[in-house]
Amino acid sequence: MSDVSEPPGKPQIPSSEPSFGGRICDLPDDDRPREKLARSGAGALSDAELLALFLRSGTQKLSAVELGRKLVREAGSLQALSRKSLKDLQRINGIGPAKASELTAAFEIAARLARERFTSQPIHTAKDLYEMLGPAMAQLPREELRVILLNRRGNVTANERLTQGSDNQTTAEARDILSLVLRHGAPRFILAHNHPSGDPSPSQPDRNVTRQVERTCLDLNIELLDHVIFGLPLDGREPYFSFRDNGLLA
């Protein structure tokens, strides 16, 4: 069968696929994240461009920046992407073991930097605690309860994971929480846990255990400063719920 040719004089429609391949070095100079970072600083880069610096190369059809954009779009947000496991990342077309490991390490570094900031600075507000733990706990696929132990000045002396539950619930008894606090000899502490659904509103079990802990603290001369629930900044709302800020602690 003979080929069907275009009528004479009809213009050819250019391909929508990029012609430069999948490497950052093949991008036009103005579109290269590394050059843009050097020129304008890291803050000028989009989430996709920052990811591209770790990815370094894309696929046959997507540049590294386009692959980064695809990752954020399909996950829903950079924070949601950070919650994916190493195996989940490797299931994404264009992400092999090396790229998945580098992304996982990058997200973990960000979480550790946030925590490290508060080893020498006191925690005064729920927002302080969110800035310390929010990035790390937002990555967790299941609920996790942490006990943040403080000295009299409000500096963090320990950050202990007490329980890890399902994707929508974790359980802890007041005696287990206070046993941990007494073991460390901490005069004050904060409870913190995450809601993987993104909604930080407290459940009835959250309210019940907080009341039980608060009542027992009065007898032990220990101060429960707050119970903070971490969610996601959806619909413009605060990404955390503070029992103290909402009048649920004395």
Secondary structure in CASP SS format (residue, H / E / C, confidence):
PFRMAT SS
TARGET T0000
AUTHOR 0000-0000-0000
METHOD secondary structure of the structure
MODEL  1
M C 1.00
S C 1.00
D C 1.00
V C 1.00
S C 1.00
E C 1.00
P C 1.00
P C 1.00
G C 1.00
K C 1.00
P C 1.00
Q C 1.00
I C 1.00
P C 1.00
S C 1.00
S C 1.00
E C 1.00
P C 1.00
S C 1.00
F C 1.00
G C 1.00
G C 1.00
R E 1.00
I H 1.00
C H 1.00
D H 1.00
L C 1.00
P C 1.00
D H 1.00
D H 1.00
D H 1.00
R C 1.00
P H 1.00
R H 1.00
E H 1.00
K H 1.00
L H 1.00
A H 1.00
R H 1.00
S H 1.00
G C 1.00
A H 1.00
G H 1.00
A H 1.00
L C 1.00
S C 1.00
D H 1.00
A H 1.00
E H 1.00
L H 1.00
L H 1.00
A H 1.00
L H 1.00
F H 1.00
L H 1.00
R C 1.00
S E 1.00
G C 1.00
T C 1.00
Q C 1.00
K C 1.00
L C 1.00
S C 1.00
A H 1.00
V H 1.00
E H 1.00
L H 1.00
G H 1.00
R H 1.00
K H 1.00
L H 1.00
V H 1.00
R H 1.00
E H 1.00
A H 1.00
G C 1.00
S C 1.00
L H 1.00
Q H 1.00
A H 1.00
L H 1.00
S H 1.00
R C 1.00
K C 1.00
S C 1.00
L H 1.00
K H 1.00
D H 1.00
L H 1.00
Q H 1.00
R C 1.00
I C 1.00
N C 1.00
G C 1.00
I C 1.00
G C 1.00
P H 1.00
A H 1.00
K H 1.00
A H 1.00
S H 1.00
E H 1.00
L H 1.00
T H 1.00
A H 1.00
A H 1.00
F H 1.00
E H 1.00
I H 1.00
A H 1.00
A H 1.00
R H 1.00
L H 1.00
A H 1.00
R H 1.00
E H 1.00
R H 1.00
F H 1.00
T H 1.00
S C 1.00
Q C 1.00
P C 1.00
I C 1.00
H C 1.00
T C 1.00
A H 1.00
K H 1.00
D H 1.00
L H 1.00
Y H 1.00
E H 1.00
M H 1.00
L H 1.00
G H 1.00
P H 1.00
A H 1.00
M H 1.00
A C 1.00
Q C 1.00
L C 1.00
P C 1.00
R C 1.00
E C 1.00
E E 1.00
L E 1.00
R E 1.00
V E 1.00
I E 1.00
L E 1.00
L E 1.00
N C 1.00
R C 1.00
R C 1.00
G C 1.00
N C 1.00
V E 1.00
T E 1.00
A E 1.00
N E 1.00
E E 1.00
R E 1.00
L E 1.00
T E 1.00
Q E 1.00
G C 1.00
S C 1.00
D C 1.00
N C 1.00
Q C 1.00
T C 1.00
T C 1.00
A C 1.00
E C 1.00
A H 1.00
R H 1.00
D H 1.00
I H 1.00
L H 1.00
S H 1.00
L H 1.00
V H 1.00
L H 1.00
R H 1.00
H H 1.00
G C 1.00
A C 1.00
P C 1.00
R E 1.00
F E 1.00
I E 1.00
L E 1.00
A E 1.00
H E 1.00
N E 1.00
H C 1.00
P C 1.00
S C 1.00
G C 1.00
D C 1.00
P C 1.00
S C 1.00
P C 1.00
S C 1.00
Q H 1.00
P H 1.00
D H 1.00
R H 1.00
N H 1.00
V H 1.00
T H 1.00
R H 1.00
Q H 1.00
V H 1.00
E H 1.00
R H 1.00
T H 1.00
C H 1.00
L H 1.00
D H 1.00
L H 1.00
N C 1.00
I C 1.00
E E 1.00
L E 1.00
L E 1.00
D E 1.00
H E 1.00
V E 1.00
I E 1.00
F E 1.00
G C 1.00
L C 1.00
P C 1.00
L H 1.00
D H 1.00
G H 1.00
R C 1.00
E C 1.00
P C 1.00
Y E 1.00
F E 1.00
S E 1.00
F C 1.00
R C 1.00
D C 1.00
N C 1.00
G C 1.00
L C 1.00
L C 1.00
A C 1.00
END
